[in-house]
Amino acid sequence: MNPLLGISLKVVSTLVFAFMGAGVKYLSERYPIGQIVFCRSFFAMIPLVIWLWWLGLWPSAIRTTRPFSHIRRGVTGSVGMFLGFAGLSYLPLPDQTALGYTAPLLVVALAALIIGETVRIYRWSAVAIGFVGVVVMLAPQLSALSSGVLRDGATIGAALTLGSALCNAFSTIEVRKLVQSEEKTGTIVFWVMSMTTVLGLCTIVLGWRAPGAADLAIMVGMGVMGGMGQILVTESYQHAETSLVAPFDYTSMIWAVIIGWFLFGDWPATNIFIGAGIVIAAGIFVIWREHRLGLERKRARQASPSKII
């Protein structure tokens, strides 16, 4: 284990994903979302397949005993990507990034409702506090809705982004089930990228635009960065404990603010900074609590190996 390397890989992955998001936002002004989703997923397969081959997992990574679980995960992940990219076309990059932080909080609630995971008062309290942060971030949109302004772009973008976060939370639950069934990480990633590629390609019937050389280069780069980001995330957890690495996912807000300001001239409003801070604090508490519970389960198993917890 090399904690410093694990943290470094995680931070670099957030930077890569932030640049990918900037590419999505830039392209969304001129190209259909389905076309962007296809390019993001199809070109992500290039580094992914190379990585799997290098690990000696190609082509075995495409084999699975749980195809329907992968399909469920692929559908929820794909819909989440569609909604997230659509939301990014309406919102500044930092705002969309901050609202996306609701996904880990939704995972806590869904884990209790869907897979029967025991969630006690500590994590429920963190979820409740996190959603207070969401309300703070959405204060202007909620005000617009109360005034009957339903066509406000920021309101639409916020709704799409929260829908994306919900889909990503469902996707995470499916990943947990797959991991518990001992499916390999490479298999999980390959299947979801394949499904998203196919679903994105299906939108060609709605009309795509032929890109110029510069935009095509951005599309390819965006996809490759998405694949590289996924690899970096996976590798980061190979070098350090999840509880140590996971909080550094929130460094993506730093990159989103810097990139959004330099490339698009966007600077988050005060309510975004405050709300994001509340959500991040709640998210970090959930991660810490998960770590503590993991240690308690480990000690319990060591104390009575035959007892099922």
Phi and psi restraints in degrees (value plus and minus 20) as a CYANA .aco file:
   2 ASN   PHI    -154.5  -114.5
   2 ASN   PSI      68.2   108.2
   3 PRO   PHI     -75.8   -35.8
   3 PRO   PSI     -60.9   -20.9
   4 LEU   PHI     -83.7   -43.7
   4 LEU   PSI     -60.5   -20.5
   5 LEU   PHI     -85.6   -45.6
   5 LEU   PSI     -62.7   -22.7
   6 GLY   PHI     -79.6   -39.6
   6 GLY   PSI     -65.8   -25.8
   7 ILE   PHI     -83.8   -43.8
   7 ILE   PSI     -62.9   -22.9
   8 SER   PHI     -81.5   -41.5
   8 SER   PSI     -64.0   -24.0
   9 LEU   PHI     -82.8   -42.8
   9 LEU   PSI     -59.6   -19.6
  10 LYS   PHI     -84.3   -44.3
  10 LYS   PSI     -65.2   -25.2
  11 VAL   PHI     -84.0   -44.0
  11 VAL   PSI     -62.9   -22.9
  12 VAL   PHI     -82.7   -42.7
  12 VAL   PSI     -57.4   -17.4
  13 SER   PHI     -82.6   -42.6
  13 SER   PSI     -59.3   -19.3
  14 THR   PHI     -85.9   -45.9
  14 THR   PSI     -54.8   -14.8
  15 LEU   PHI     -87.3   -47.3
  15 LEU   PSI     -63.6   -23.6
  16 VAL   PHI     -81.6   -41.6
  16 VAL   PSI     -64.3   -24.3
  17 PHE   PHI     -86.4   -46.4
  17 PHE   PSI     -53.3   -13.3
  18 ALA   PHI     -85.6   -45.6
  18 ALA   PSI     -61.9   -21.9
  19 PHE   PHI     -85.9   -45.9
  19 PHE   PSI     -57.1   -17.1
  20 MET   PHI     -81.7   -41.7
  20 MET   PSI     -63.6   -23.6
  21 GLY   PHI     -81.2   -41.2
  21 GLY   PSI     -57.6   -17.6
  22 ALA   PHI     -83.9   -43.9
  22 ALA   PSI     -59.1   -19.1
  23 GLY   PHI     -83.4   -43.4
  23 GLY   PSI     -61.1   -21.1
  24 VAL   PHI     -81.4   -41.4
  24 VAL   PSI     -66.1   -26.1
  25 LYS   PHI     -82.9   -42.9
  25 LYS   PSI     -62.0   -22.0
  26 TYR   PHI     -83.4   -43.4
  26 TYR   PSI     -64.6   -24.6
  27 LEU   PHI     -93.9   -53.9
  27 LEU   PSI     -48.3    -8.3
  28 SER   PHI     -85.8   -45.8
  28 SER   PSI     -35.1     4.9
  29 GLU   PHI     -94.2   -54.2
  29 GLU   PSI     -38.7     1.3
  30 ARG   PHI    -151.2  -111.2
  30 ARG   PSI     -31.8     8.2
  31 TYR   PHI    -146.4  -106.4
  31 TYR   PSI     129.4   169.4
  32 PRO   PHI     -81.8   -41.8
  32 PRO   PSI     127.0   167.0
  33 ILE   PHI     -80.0   -40.0
  33 ILE   PSI     -59.2   -19.2
  34 GLY   PHI     -80.5   -40.5
  34 GLY   PSI     -58.7   -18.7
  35 GLN   PHI     -86.0   -46.0
  35 GLN   PSI     -59.3   -19.3
  36 ILE   PHI     -87.9   -47.9
  36 ILE   PSI     -61.4   -21.4
  37 VAL   PHI     -81.0   -41.0
  37 VAL   PSI     -63.2   -23.2
  38 PHE   PHI     -80.5   -40.5
  38 PHE   PSI     -68.6   -28.6
  39 CYS   PHI     -84.0   -44.0
  39 CYS   PSI     -60.5   -20.5
  40 ARG   PHI     -80.1   -40.1
  40 ARG   PSI     -61.7   -21.7
  41 SER   PHI    -102.9   -62.9
  41 SER   PSI     -63.3   -23.3
  42 PHE   PHI     -83.8   -43.8
  42 PHE   PSI     -68.7   -28.7
  43 PHE   PHI     -95.5   -55.5
  43 PHE   PSI     -38.1     1.9
  44 ALA   PHI     -88.4   -48.4
  44 ALA   PSI     -43.1    -3.1
  45 MET   PHI     -86.5   -46.5
  45 MET   PSI     -44.0    -4.0
  46 ILE   PHI     -81.8   -41.8
  46 ILE   PSI     -79.8   -39.8
  47 PRO   PHI     -86.3   -46.3
  47 PRO   PSI     -50.1   -10.1
  48 LEU   PHI     -84.3   -44.3
  48 LEU   PSI     -68.1   -28.1
  49 VAL   PHI     -85.2   -45.2
  49 VAL   PSI     -61.0   -21.0
  50 ILE   PHI     -79.8   -39.8
  50 ILE   PSI     -63.3   -23.3
  51 TRP   PHI     -83.8   -43.8
  51 TRP   PSI     -65.2   -25.2
  52 LEU   PHI     -84.6   -44.6
  52 LEU   PSI     -59.3   -19.3
  53 TRP   PHI     -83.8   -43.8
  53 TRP   PSI     -62.4   -22.4
  54 TRP   PHI     -83.1   -43.1
  54 TRP   PSI     -54.4   -14.4
  55 LEU   PHI    -101.0   -61.0
  55 LEU   PSI     -25.8    14.2
  56 GLY   PHI      58.7    98.7
  56 GLY   PSI       2.1    42.1
  57 LEU   PHI    -126.8   -86.8
  57 LEU   PSI     -10.9    29.1
  58 TRP   PHI    -132.4   -92.4
  58 TRP   PSI     109.8   149.8
  59 PRO   PHI    -116.7   -76.7
  59 PRO   PSI      -5.3    34.7
  60 SER   PHI     -82.4   -42.4
  60 SER   PSI     -41.7    -1.7
  61 ALA   PHI     -84.0   -44.0
  61 ALA   PSI     -42.2    -2.2
  62 ILE   PHI    -102.7   -62.7
  62 ILE   PSI     -29.9    10.1
  63 ARG   PHI    -106.9   -66.9
  63 ARG   PSI     117.1   157.1
  64 THR   PHI    -170.0  -130.0
  64 THR   PSI     134.9   174.9
  65 THR   PHI    -124.0   -84.0
  65 THR   PSI     -18.4    21.6
  66 ARG   PHI    -150.5  -110.5
  66 ARG   PSI      40.4    80.4
  67 PRO   PHI     -81.3   -41.3
  67 PRO   PSI     -56.8   -16.8
  68 PHE   PHI     -89.6   -49.6
  68 PHE   PSI     -52.7   -12.7
  69 SER   PHI     -86.1   -46.1
  69 SER   PSI     -60.0   -20.0
  70 HIS   PHI     -85.7   -45.7
  70 HIS   PSI     -57.2   -17.2
  71 ILE   PHI     -85.0   -45.0
  71 ILE   PSI     -64.8   -24.8
  72 ARG   PHI     -80.4   -40.4
  72 ARG   PSI     -64.5   -24.5
  73 ARG   PHI     -85.2   -45.2
  73 ARG   PSI     -59.9   -19.9
  74 GLY   PHI     -84.7   -44.7
  74 GLY   PSI     -61.0   -21.0
  75 VAL   PHI     -86.4   -46.4
  75 VAL   PSI     -68.2   -28.2
  76 THR   PHI     -85.0   -45.0
  76 THR   PSI     -60.3   -20.3
  77 GLY   PHI     -85.6   -45.6
  77 GLY   PSI     -60.0   -20.0
  78 SER   PHI     -87.1   -47.1
  78 SER   PSI     -65.6   -25.6
  79 VAL   PHI     -81.8   -41.8
  79 VAL   PSI     -59.7   -19.7
  80 GLY   PHI     -80.5   -40.5
  80 GLY   PSI     -59.2   -19.2
  81 MET   PHI     -87.7   -47.7
  81 MET   PSI     -63.8   -23.8
  82 PHE   PHI     -77.8   -37.8
  82 PHE   PSI     -69.3   -29.3
  83 LEU   PHI     -86.2   -46.2
  83 LEU   PSI     -60.8   -20.8
  84 GLY   PHI     -83.4   -43.4
  84 GLY   PSI     -63.8   -23.8
  85 PHE   PHI     -86.8   -46.8
  85 PHE   PSI     -58.3   -18.3
  86 ALA   PHI     -84.6   -44.6
  86 ALA   PSI     -61.6   -21.6
  87 GLY   PHI     -82.6   -42.6
  87 GLY   PSI     -56.0   -16.0
  88 LEU   PHI     -86.9   -46.9
  88 LEU   PSI     -45.1    -5.1
  89 SER   PHI     -91.8   -51.8
  89 SER   PSI     -37.7     2.3
  90 TYR   PHI    -123.3   -83.3
  90 TYR   PSI     -46.6    -6.6
  91 LEU   PHI    -131.3   -91.3
  91 LEU   PSI     133.8   173.8
  92 PRO   PHI     -82.2   -42.2
  92 PRO   PSI     130.8   170.8
  93 LEU   PHI     -75.4   -35.4
  93 LEU   PSI     -65.3   -25.3
  94 PRO   PHI     -84.1   -44.1
  94 PRO   PSI     -59.1   -19.1
  95 ASP   PHI     -83.7   -43.7
  95 ASP   PSI     -65.0   -25.0
  96 GLN   PHI     -85.8   -45.8
  96 GLN   PSI     -58.1   -18.1
  97 THR   PHI     -82.8   -42.8
  97 THR   PSI     -65.3   -25.3
  98 ALA   PHI     -83.5   -43.5
  98 ALA   PSI     -63.9   -23.9
  99 LEU   PHI     -86.6   -46.6
  99 LEU   PSI     -49.1    -9.1
 100 GLY   PHI     -85.4   -45.4
 100 GLY   PSI     -38.3     1.7
 101 TYR   PHI     -89.2   -49.2
 101 TYR   PSI     -26.8    13.2
 102 THR   PHI     -92.5   -52.5
 102 THR   PSI     -38.4     1.6
 103 ALA   PHI     -76.8   -36.8
 103 ALA   PSI     -68.8   -28.8
 104 PRO   PHI     -80.8   -40.8
 104 PRO   PSI     -52.3   -12.3
 105 LEU   PHI     -89.6   -49.6
 105 LEU   PSI     -58.8   -18.8
 106 LEU   PHI     -86.0   -46.0
 106 LEU   PSI     -51.5   -11.5
 107 VAL   PHI     -80.6   -40.6
 107 VAL   PSI     -59.7   -19.7
 108 VAL   PHI     -79.1   -39.1
 108 VAL   PSI     -67.4   -27.4
 109 ALA   PHI     -85.8   -45.8
 109 ALA   PSI     -63.6   -23.6
 110 LEU   PHI     -88.7   -48.7
 110 LEU   PSI     -53.3   -13.3
 111 ALA   PHI     -82.7   -42.7
 111 ALA   PSI     -56.1   -16.1
 112 ALA   PHI     -92.5   -52.5
 112 ALA   PSI     -59.4   -19.4
 113 LEU   PHI    -100.0   -60.0
 113 LEU   PSI     -55.7   -15.7
 114 ILE   PHI    -118.0   -78.0
 114 ILE   PSI     -67.1   -27.1
 115 ILE   PHI    -127.3   -87.3
 115 ILE   PSI     -10.8    29.2
 116 GLY   PHI      49.0    89.0
 116 GLY   PSI       3.8    43.8
 117 GLU   PHI     -89.6   -49.6
 117 GLU   PSI     117.4   157.4
 118 THR   PHI     -95.0   -55.0
 118 THR   PSI      98.8   138.8
 119 VAL   PHI    -140.0  -100.0
 119 VAL   PSI      96.0   136.0
 120 ARG   PHI    -116.3   -76.3
 120 ARG   PSI    -196.2  -156.2
 121 ILE   PHI     -78.7   -38.7
 121 ILE   PSI     -52.8   -12.8
 122 TYR   PHI     -81.7   -41.7
 122 TYR   PSI     -70.6   -30.6
 123 ARG   PHI     -93.4   -53.4
 123 ARG   PSI     -54.8   -14.8
 124 TRP   PHI     -82.5   -42.5
 124 TRP   PSI     -58.3   -18.3
 125 SER   PHI     -84.2   -44.2
 125 SER   PSI     -60.7   -20.7
 126 ALA   PHI     -84.0   -44.0
 126 ALA   PSI     -60.2   -20.2
 127 VAL   PHI     -82.6   -42.6
 127 VAL   PSI     -64.8   -24.8
 128 ALA   PHI     -81.8   -41.8
 128 ALA   PSI     -64.2   -24.2
 129 ILE   PHI     -84.9   -44.9
 129 ILE   PSI     -60.2   -20.2
 130 GLY   PHI     -79.2   -39.2
 130 GLY   PSI     -59.5   -19.5
 131 PHE   PHI     -94.3   -54.3
 131 PHE   PSI     -41.1    -1.1
 132 VAL   PHI     -83.2   -43.2
 132 VAL   PSI     -61.1   -21.1
 133 GLY   PHI     -81.8   -41.8
 133 GLY   PSI     -58.0   -18.0
 134 VAL   PHI     -82.9   -42.9
 134 VAL   PSI     -62.9   -22.9
 135 VAL   PHI     -81.9   -41.9
 135 VAL   PSI     -59.7   -19.7
 136 VAL   PHI     -81.5   -41.5
 136 VAL   PSI     -64.6   -24.6
 137 MET   PHI     -84.9   -44.9
 137 MET   PSI     -52.7   -12.7
 138 LEU   PHI    -113.4   -73.4
 138 LEU   PSI     -12.4    27.6
 139 ALA   PHI     -71.3   -31.3
 139 ALA   PSI     -67.0   -27.0
 140 PRO   PHI     -83.8   -43.8
 140 PRO   PSI     -59.3   -19.3
 141 GLN   PHI     -88.5   -48.5
 141 GLN   PSI     -59.6   -19.6
 142 LEU   PHI     -84.9   -44.9
 142 LEU   PSI     -57.0   -17.0
 143 SER   PHI     -84.5   -44.5
 143 SER   PSI     -60.9   -20.9
 144 ALA   PHI     -84.4   -44.4
 144 ALA   PSI     -60.4   -20.4
 145 LEU   PHI     -85.0   -45.0
 145 LEU   PSI     -60.2   -20.2
 146 SER   PHI     -85.9   -45.9
 146 SER   PSI     -42.5    -2.5
 147 SER   PHI    -111.6   -71.6
 147 SER   PSI     -20.4    19.6
 148 GLY   PHI      62.3   102.3
 148 GLY   PSI      -3.8    36.2
 149 VAL   PHI    -110.8   -70.8
 149 VAL   PSI      67.4   107.4
 150 LEU   PHI    -109.6   -69.6
 150 LEU   PSI     -30.7     9.3
 151 ARG   PHI    -124.6   -84.6
 151 ARG   PSI      -7.2    32.8
 152 ASP   PHI     -85.6   -45.6
 152 ASP   PSI     109.2   149.2
 153 GLY   PHI     -78.3   -38.3
 153 GLY   PSI     -61.3   -21.3
 154 ALA   PHI     -86.0   -46.0
 154 ALA   PSI     -55.1   -15.1
 155 THR   PHI     -86.0   -46.0
 155 THR   PSI     -64.0   -24.0
 156 ILE   PHI     -82.5   -42.5
 156 ILE   PSI     -64.7   -24.7
 157 GLY   PHI     -82.3   -42.3
 157 GLY   PSI     -60.3   -20.3
 158 ALA   PHI     -85.2   -45.2
 158 ALA   PSI     -62.1   -22.1
 159 ALA   PHI     -83.5   -43.5
 159 ALA   PSI     -63.0   -23.0
 160 LEU   PHI     -83.6   -43.6
 160 LEU   PSI     -61.2   -21.2
 161 THR   PHI     -87.2   -47.2
 161 THR   PSI     -60.7   -20.7
 162 LEU   PHI     -87.1   -47.1
 162 LEU   PSI     -55.5   -15.5
 163 GLY   PHI     -82.8   -42.8
 163 GLY   PSI     -59.4   -19.4
 164 SER   PHI     -83.2   -43.2
 164 SER   PSI     -62.8   -22.8
 165 ALA   PHI     -82.0   -42.0
 165 ALA   PSI     -59.5   -19.5
 166 LEU   PHI     -84.7   -44.7
 166 LEU   PSI     -63.8   -23.8
 167 CYS   PHI     -83.5   -43.5
 167 CYS   PSI     -60.7   -20.7
 168 ASN   PHI     -85.7   -45.7
 168 ASN   PSI     -52.9   -12.9
 169 ALA   PHI     -86.7   -46.7
 169 ALA   PSI     -64.5   -24.5
 170 PHE   PHI     -79.5   -39.5
 170 PHE   PSI     -60.8   -20.8
 171 SER   PHI     -81.8   -41.8
 171 SER   PSI     -60.2   -20.2
 172 THR   PHI     -83.5   -43.5
 172 THR   PSI     -58.4   -18.4
 173 ILE   PHI     -81.8   -41.8
 173 ILE   PSI     -62.2   -22.2
 174 GLU   PHI     -83.9   -43.9
 174 GLU   PSI     -57.5   -17.5
 175 VAL   PHI     -82.8   -42.8
 175 VAL   PSI     -61.5   -21.5
 176 ARG   PHI     -78.9   -38.9
 176 ARG   PSI     -63.4   -23.4
 177 LYS   PHI     -83.0   -43.0
 177 LYS   PSI     -62.2   -22.2
 178 LEU   PHI     -86.0   -46.0
 178 LEU   PSI     -60.5   -20.5
 179 VAL   PHI     -84.4   -44.4
 179 VAL   PSI     -60.7   -20.7
 180 GLN   PHI     -83.9   -43.9
 180 GLN   PSI     -47.4    -7.4
 181 SER   PHI    -108.7   -68.7
 181 SER   PSI     -10.7    29.3
 182 GLU   PHI      49.3    89.3
 182 GLU   PSI       9.3    49.3
 183 GLU   PHI     -93.1   -53.1
 183 GLU   PSI     121.2   161.2
 184 LYS   PHI     -95.0   -55.0
 184 LYS   PSI     129.7   169.7
 185 THR   PHI     -78.2   -38.2
 185 THR   PSI     -63.5   -23.5
 186 GLY   PHI     -79.9   -39.9
 186 GLY   PSI     -58.3   -18.3
 187 THR   PHI     -85.9   -45.9
 187 THR   PSI     -63.9   -23.9
 188 ILE   PHI     -81.6   -41.6
 188 ILE   PSI     -66.7   -26.7
 189 VAL   PHI     -86.9   -46.9
 189 VAL   PSI     -62.6   -22.6
 190 PHE   PHI     -82.5   -42.5
 190 PHE   PSI     -63.5   -23.5
 191 TRP   PHI     -85.2   -45.2
 191 TRP   PSI     -63.5   -23.5
 192 VAL   PHI     -88.2   -48.2
 192 VAL   PSI     -57.0   -17.0
 193 MET   PHI     -86.9   -46.9
 193 MET   PSI     -57.1   -17.1
 194 SER   PHI     -85.1   -45.1
 194 SER   PSI     -64.7   -24.7
 195 MET   PHI     -86.2   -46.2
 195 MET   PSI     -61.2   -21.2
 196 THR   PHI     -85.1   -45.1
 196 THR   PSI     -56.6   -16.6
 197 THR   PHI     -81.7   -41.7
 197 THR   PSI     -66.5   -26.5
 198 VAL   PHI     -85.1   -45.1
 198 VAL   PSI     -65.4   -25.4
 199 LEU   PHI     -85.8   -45.8
 199 LEU   PSI     -57.3   -17.3
 200 GLY   PHI     -84.4   -44.4
 200 GLY   PSI     -61.1   -21.1
 201 LEU   PHI     -83.2   -43.2
 201 LEU   PSI     -53.8   -13.8
 202 CYS   PHI     -80.7   -40.7
 202 CYS   PSI     -44.5    -4.5
 203 THR   PHI     -96.7   -56.7
 203 THR   PSI     -21.1    18.9
 204 ILE   PHI     -80.8   -40.8
 204 ILE   PSI     -46.9    -6.9
 205 VAL   PHI     -88.1   -48.1
 205 VAL   PSI     -38.0     2.0
 206 LEU   PHI    -104.9   -64.9
 206 LEU   PSI     -27.4    12.6
 207 GLY   PHI      84.8   124.8
 207 GLY   PSI      92.7   132.7
 208 TRP   PHI    -128.6   -88.6
 208 TRP   PSI     144.4   184.4
 209 ARG   PHI    -131.6   -91.6
 209 ARG   PSI     117.8   157.8
 210 ALA   PHI     -93.3   -53.3
 210 ALA   PSI     100.7   140.7
 211 PRO   PHI    -100.6   -60.6
 211 PRO   PSI     132.7   172.7
 212 GLY   PHI     -97.0   -57.0
 212 GLY   PSI     157.4   197.4
 213 ALA   PHI     -80.7   -40.7
 213 ALA   PSI     -62.4   -22.4
 214 ALA   PHI     -86.6   -46.6
 214 ALA   PSI     -65.6   -25.6
 215 ASP   PHI     -87.7   -47.7
 215 ASP   PSI     -56.0   -16.0
 216 LEU   PHI     -82.6   -42.6
 216 LEU   PSI     -60.5   -20.5
 217 ALA   PHI     -82.1   -42.1
 217 ALA   PSI     -59.4   -19.4
 218 ILE   PHI     -86.5   -46.5
 218 ILE   PSI     -60.4   -20.4
 219 MET   PHI     -81.5   -41.5
 219 MET   PSI     -65.3   -25.3
 220 VAL   PHI     -84.6   -44.6
 220 VAL   PSI     -66.7   -26.7
 221 GLY   PHI     -81.7   -41.7
 221 GLY   PSI     -60.5   -20.5
 222 MET   PHI     -79.8   -39.8
 222 MET   PSI     -65.7   -25.7
 223 GLY   PHI     -85.5   -45.5
 223 GLY   PSI     -65.7   -25.7
 224 VAL   PHI     -81.4   -41.4
 224 VAL   PSI     -60.7   -20.7
 225 MET   PHI     -83.7   -43.7
 225 MET   PSI     -57.9   -17.9
 226 GLY   PHI     -81.6   -41.6
 226 GLY   PSI     -63.0   -23.0
 227 GLY   PHI     -86.3   -46.3
 227 GLY   PSI     -63.4   -23.4
 228 MET   PHI     -84.2   -44.2
 228 MET   PSI     -58.9   -18.9
 229 GLY   PHI     -81.4   -41.4
 229 GLY   PSI     -61.5   -21.5
 230 GLN   PHI     -84.2   -44.2
 230 GLN   PSI     -60.4   -20.4
 231 ILE   PHI     -85.0   -45.0
 231 ILE   PSI     -63.2   -23.2
 232 LEU   PHI     -82.8   -42.8
 232 LEU   PSI     -60.7   -20.7
 233 VAL   PHI     -81.5   -41.5
 233 VAL   PSI     -67.9   -27.9
 234 THR   PHI     -79.8   -39.8
 234 THR   PSI     -65.5   -25.5
 235 GLU   PHI     -86.5   -46.5
 235 GLU   PSI     -53.2   -13.2
 236 SER   PHI     -81.3   -41.3
 236 SER   PSI     -57.4   -17.4
 237 TYR   PHI     -97.6   -57.6
 237 TYR   PSI     -29.4    10.6
 238 GLN   PHI    -101.5   -61.5
 238 GLN   PSI     -38.2     1.8
 239 HIS   PHI    -129.8   -89.8
 239 HIS   PSI     -27.3    12.7
 240 ALA   PHI    -177.0  -137.0
 240 ALA   PSI     140.7   180.7
 241 GLU   PHI     -86.4   -46.4
 241 GLU   PSI     128.4   168.4
 242 THR   PHI     -76.9   -36.9
 242 THR   PSI     -62.4   -22.4
 243 SER   PHI     -83.3   -43.3
 243 SER   PSI     -45.3    -5.3
 244 LEU   PHI    -104.4   -64.4
 244 LEU   PSI     -59.6   -19.6
 245 VAL   PHI    -101.4   -61.4
 245 VAL   PSI     -61.8   -21.8
 246 ALA   PHI     -73.2   -33.2
 246 ALA   PSI     -62.9   -22.9
 247 PRO   PHI     -79.6   -39.6
 247 PRO   PSI     -43.3    -3.3
 248 PHE   PHI     -94.3   -54.3
 248 PHE   PSI     -24.5    15.5
 249 ASP   PHI     -82.1   -42.1
 249 ASP   PSI     -46.6    -6.6
 250 TYR   PHI     -95.6   -55.6
 250 TYR   PSI     -26.6    13.4
 251 THR   PHI     -87.0   -47.0
 251 THR   PSI     -33.5     6.5
 252 SER   PHI     -79.9   -39.9
 252 SER   PSI     -46.8    -6.8
 253 MET   PHI     -86.3   -46.3
 253 MET   PSI     -56.3   -16.3
 254 ILE   PHI     -82.8   -42.8
 254 ILE   PSI     -68.6   -28.6
 255 TRP   PHI     -85.1   -45.1
 255 TRP   PSI     -58.7   -18.7
 256 ALA   PHI     -82.7   -42.7
 256 ALA   PSI     -60.8   -20.8
 257 VAL   PHI     -85.4   -45.4
 257 VAL   PSI     -66.9   -26.9
 258 ILE   PHI     -85.0   -45.0
 258 ILE   PSI     -69.2   -29.2
 259 ILE   PHI     -86.9   -46.9
 259 ILE   PSI     -61.7   -21.7
 260 GLY   PHI     -81.3   -41.3
 260 GLY   PSI     -56.9   -16.9
 261 TRP   PHI     -92.0   -52.0
 261 TRP   PSI     -66.4   -26.4
 262 PHE   PHI     -91.5   -51.5
 262 PHE   PSI     -60.7   -20.7
 263 LEU   PHI    -109.5   -69.5
 263 LEU   PSI     -53.9   -13.9
 264 PHE   PHI    -141.2  -101.2
 264 PHE   PSI     -24.1    15.9
 265 GLY   PHI      50.3    90.3
 265 GLY   PSI       2.8    42.8
 266 ASP   PHI    -114.7   -74.7
 266 ASP   PSI     114.1   154.1
 267 TRP   PHI    -150.1  -110.1
 267 TRP   PSI     106.6   146.6
 268 PRO   PHI     -81.9   -41.9
 268 PRO   PSI     125.7   165.7
 269 ALA   PHI     -91.6   -51.6
 269 ALA   PSI     142.8   182.8
 270 THR   PHI     -77.5   -37.5
 270 THR   PSI     -58.9   -18.9
 271 ASN   PHI     -84.6   -44.6
 271 ASN   PSI     -48.7    -8.7
 272 ILE   PHI     -88.4   -48.4
 272 ILE   PSI     -64.6   -24.6
 273 PHE   PHI     -81.5   -41.5
 273 PHE   PSI     -65.2   -25.2
 274 ILE   PHI     -86.3   -46.3
 274 ILE   PSI     -69.6   -29.6
 275 GLY   PHI     -82.2   -42.2
 275 GLY   PSI     -62.2   -22.2
 276 ALA   PHI     -82.7   -42.7
 276 ALA   PSI     -59.1   -19.1
 277 GLY   PHI     -81.2   -41.2
 277 GLY   PSI     -60.9   -20.9
 278 ILE   PHI     -86.0   -46.0
 278 ILE   PSI     -65.4   -25.4
 279 VAL   PHI     -84.5   -44.5
 279 VAL   PSI     -62.3   -22.3
 280 ILE   PHI     -82.6   -42.6
 280 ILE   PSI     -63.4   -23.4
 281 ALA   PHI     -81.5   -41.5
 281 ALA   PSI     -62.5   -22.5
 282 ALA   PHI     -84.4   -44.4
 282 ALA   PSI     -61.5   -21.5
 283 GLY   PHI     -82.9   -42.9
 283 GLY   PSI     -62.5   -22.5
 284 ILE   PHI     -84.7   -44.7
 284 ILE   PSI     -57.4   -17.4
 285 PHE   PHI     -83.6   -43.6
 285 PHE   PSI     -61.0   -21.0
 286 VAL   PHI     -81.2   -41.2
 286 VAL   PSI     -63.3   -23.3
 287 ILE   PHI     -82.1   -42.1
 287 ILE   PSI     -64.3   -24.3
 288 TRP   PHI     -81.8   -41.8
 288 TRP   PSI     -62.1   -22.1
 289 ARG   PHI     -86.2   -46.2
 289 ARG   PSI     -60.5   -20.5
 290 GLU   PHI     -79.1   -39.1
 290 GLU   PSI     -60.3   -20.3
 291 HIS   PHI     -83.9   -43.9
 291 HIS   PSI     -64.0   -24.0
 292 ARG   PHI     -83.5   -43.5
 292 ARG   PSI     -62.1   -22.1
 293 LEU   PHI     -84.7   -44.7
 293 LEU   PSI     -57.2   -17.2
 294 GLY   PHI     -81.8   -41.8
 294 GLY   PSI     -61.3   -21.3
 295 LEU   PHI     -85.7   -45.7
 295 LEU   PSI     -60.0   -20.0
 296 GLU   PHI     -84.1   -44.1
 296 GLU   PSI     -62.2   -22.2
 297 ARG   PHI     -84.3   -44.3
 297 ARG   PSI     -59.0   -19.0
 298 LYS   PHI     -83.3   -43.3
 298 LYS   PSI     -63.9   -23.9
 299 ARG   PHI     -85.0   -45.0
 299 ARG   PSI     -57.7   -17.7
 300 ALA   PHI     -85.3   -45.3
 300 ALA   PSI     -60.8   -20.8
 301 ARG   PHI     -85.3   -45.3
 301 ARG   PSI     -57.8   -17.8
 302 GLN   PHI     -89.5   -49.5
 302 GLN   PSI     -53.1   -13.1
 303 ALA   PHI     -94.4   -54.4
 303 ALA   PSI     -58.3   -18.3
 304 SER   PHI    -160.7  -120.7
 304 SER   PSI      65.1   105.1
 305 PRO   PHI     -77.9   -37.9
 305 PRO   PSI     -46.6    -6.6
 306 SER   PHI    -104.8   -64.8
 306 SER   PSI     -31.0     9.0
 307 LYS   PHI    -103.8   -63.8
 307 LYS   PSI     113.1   153.1
 308 ILE   PHI    -110.8   -70.8
 308 ILE   PSI     103.9   143.9
